[in-house]
């Protein structure tokens, strides 16, 4: 019970947060609310005029019918109906416009968050789950705001106003009909409470399925190569069955609400006919009062059905809001971790000083690691998979917080360098080639403002790769797509040219030649040599043949630097480096 109360409280809190996004449109929202109030009052006045018309007709049974008076009330009633229609359209248009703007704000905030979020947060969310936030959860919130907010407000006003009008007409008849309706309302409230847990499970399962689909589609070639389609299908089918079961229970409970309300309404009508009929026979009321009560029952029970559906929609939106707001509340990558400048040390060096780090507190990867890379040097880090090579680049870029120690770049503590300035210090040639759908020119100029094609071509000529770029179907205008017939070597050359365009003082090469075909390997290596000129270069590699010219090689093993020196020096020592080299090249 406490958990349900807490969940409902959190749902309401998150919905309030979502609605707070409409504060920029407060004037329009107030205007829409005024329209709803006026509309409700007009709708509730109509049964009163119809009651008058019916009573006039009843009185004319024993007297002359007053056509003019009846006609006058009919014209007033029809005029009110037209005004109600116009106001309803206007209100719907205002609410629809505002909710679409709020949905747009949410999407923008999620995209902004993706760009500012700490890299460590990506370890807990798959791309499919983030995609589900944008495509599923935000759309659901938008639909709920569009369809249910105006329904909720208008329904609540209609419910209260109709009951007030009924009480003004006749208290005893009101009490009899309202008591019958109360039973149906009570059952709906119970169903809504039970349904909350199923809705929450449904949204979580949908996000998980999106993650499975995204993961498999992104690696479709690997899935097919290993004939793993059946395993993927079984995994998908398991989650899909769970969605079916949970959604079935949720839909069953949701679909129960309308019949229960219909039952309550029918009981209310039956009560009205019996009690009202007795009162008419006793000449306590006229037939017009029964007719107006029938309309009032319709006016307050229809909103009850709509309100129950709106609350069910709010439950779904509440669960989606929890997911969206949890993502928006994730930790941002800090611009400056430590505002107190403790710059010291060599002004031209990159220094790790007694650095201790682990991805989790209970599993330390680096323990008091210390090393130095001088300005202009080419330093390489080698080691077996999992030794911590790539983690060094993540720590240099401050993707993660170290437990203790200091990292300095050119004498400045990385914690004191602003995020954008730190990023501007580095260029990257990654192992996993990343290109977006666009022309070769756009991919090379990525992140560089106002770079014309002539400058891109000049840089490629400087790297010696212009001929390769021009050999593509449309040269630099070749559009890169997933199905484009471009080799890994050509793609890697594009990433090298991109790194050259940035002109950053520090270059990181993470297994930069591991995916290169032999035909282009020499061209790629020449381009890399030119790229390294006049830069501090940090290389992470398995293939030791690329490290012979490195100024300094650090050998990592289980998060510790176990050897350091030049290529020939390390071979002479016949230690870890020698073992790795021998495993690749034998005893040559």
Secondary structure, DSSP 4 states (H G I P E B T S, - for coil): -HHHHHHHHHHHHHHHHHHGGGGGGHHHHHHHHHHHHHHHHHHHHHHHHHHHHHHHHHHTTSS---HHHHHHHHHHHHHHHHHHHHHHHHHHHHHHHHHHHHHHHHHHHHHHHHHHB-GGGGGTS-HHHHHHIIIIIHHHHHHHIIIIIHHHHHHHHHHHHHHHHHHHH-HHHHHHHHHHHHHHHHHHHHHHHHHHHHHHHHHHHHHHHHHHHHHHHHTHHHHHHTT-HHHHHHHHHHHHHHHHHHHHHHHHHHHHHHHHHHHHHHHHHHHHHHHHHHHHHTTSS-HHHHHHHHHHHHHHHHHHHHHHHHHHHHHHHHHHHHHHHHHHTSPBPPS-S--S----S-TTEEEEEEEEE-SBTTB-SEEEEEEEEETT-EEEEE-STTSSHHHHHHHHTTSS--SEEEEEETTEEGGGS-HHHHHHTEEEE-SS----SEEHHHHHTTT-TT--HHHHHHHHHHHT-HHHHHTSTTGGGPEE-TT----HHHHHHHHHHHHHHHT-SEEEEESTTTT--HHHHHHHHHHHHHHHTTSEEEEEES-GGGGTT-SEEEEEETTEEEEEE-HHHHHHHTSHHHHHHHHHHTT-
